[in-house]
Amino acid sequence: MVSRDAAREAAEQLTACDALRAHARVEPGIDPDALAGPWHAAGAGFLAFTAGAPLPLLASVLPPAPDRLWVTVLSVLAALALTGCWSARLGEAPAGRAVPRNTGGGALAMAVTFAAGSPLGAAGV
């Protein structure tokens, strides 16, 4: 076991330059240098979403009216999965977290929008 004085000295030396970086490494085990930069991630997201937009757009226009809603929902979820993967790769981040976050957030947004529009007669495509 480390003495109280030795522990205090080690903590002071670790946090002397950058306390936040030292805490991130020691407590949750995060390497701040391995995280994607916010501008790089934003640019990657912009490119990925621009590339992924045509799929849901075409899916909402091309199918017959009775099938349009479900075709659109499924194509949007597929496009969200693709754009989550692309943006993660372009932003040098793990795709395993970006894809579920993207598709889950998109599915929730679609469900809330559909639920809000249904009582007003504005749901569907």
C-alpha positions, 0 to 999 in steps of 0.5 A: 500500500502507498503511504498518504504522503507518497500518494499526495506527491504522485497526485501533485506531480501528475496534475502539475501540468494538466489536471484534466488530462491526468484525471482522464487517463487515471480515472476513466482510462481515456487517452485524450490524444486518441479522441477525434477532433471536433472540427474533423468529426464535424466535417466528416459528419457533414460529408457523410450526411450529404452522401447519405441523403439521396437514399431516403429522398428517393425512397420517399418519392419513388414507391407507390403511396401505400408503401411509401411510409415503411420504405422511407423509414427503412431506407432512412435507418439504412442511410443513418447506419451508413452515414454513422459508419462513414462519419466515424471512419472519416473522423477516425472514431470507432464505428461501433459507437457511432452507428447505434448512436446515429440509428437510435437517435434517428429512429427516436426522432422519426418516432417522436415526429410521427407521434406528434404529427399523427393527431394533427393528420400530418403523419406519413409521406 
